Amino acid sequence: MSDALLNALAEALADVVTLIDTCDDDVLDPDIAVKWMETTGHLLDRLSPADRRDLAGLFRKAADREPDGAWRDDLLRIPEGFGLDDDQHELYCDAVEHLARQFVETVRDVDPATPVPTCPGWTFADLVKHHGTTHRWIEHLVRIRAAERVWSRDVPLDLPDDPRAYPGWLAESAAATLRTLRGVDPETPMWSHGADQRVRFFPRRLLFESVVHLADAELALGIEPRITAGTGADGIEEFLENLPHHSWIAESVGGLQDGSVRLRATDTGAAWTITFGESGFTWTKSAAAAAARVEATSGDLLLLVHGRLRPGDERVRLSGDGAVLDAWLAATAL
């Protein structure tokens, strides 16, 4: 989509929103206006944080093209009205807190020896220990503002002897991590194992760690994971952004024959096209031609790229060369 088209669409939406928001009650029924604004807000909530920031910028550009006055001021208030400028660091922390509670509630009464099929060889004890260790590791990294890698094996865990006590230990670990994350400027530079070398990398990474491992627990218990469209889309982009920073994956991708995969979200229409081969891989937020084409909801696509759903699952629709998709998923398995 061209910049001209994006700007035109954003300006048209901004004009409609402002007209409805400022319209007299005798011209437009207030209940209809509220319903329309709520529906629009719900649709915008399905965008990833990056897309919400981009849209806020387009709204401001539309306002800047207007002369000074009440209309321009109303246009400038749209990003705030729809929460497009909300503090993403705090939103990620809030989401992690919610998922930590949900994870603990899900696993608390499960026999620790219960297998976790999506993590072959693991039991619930292993899953909870791993997730709690990740919290402890991230809390330690952020608290000391690590300038280089610190291995999780070098971080004190204070792990209980009884695996049945692991859920409570995880809850305490998550609470400590969130206290530390919320107490630090997210723009603070530090080492991370991903693309963003700042504190703000970690709550986003921890969110998707939590989403995937909650799905592991739920799937093991026969519960259908519920991942919102905005979270699914953001998780796919976070996954793709950070892949080049995993050396073993870069090596695996470099061994692939040239290929391409397109992911398209059936719930929002968002799309990502990935190309790969000897020169590594690139990706774009677009629905370009590709050898393998996959359609599913944003949440199911996130589970697919993390290996929690397989291409043959009934929730995934595949067209084109399935071998290309299988090769990509095998090479990028974390």
Beta strands, then each sheet from edge to edge (+ up, - down):
strand 1: 259-265
strand 2: 271-277
strand 3: 280-284
strand 4: 292-296
strand 5: 317-320
sheet 1: 3+ 2- 1+ 4+ 5-
end
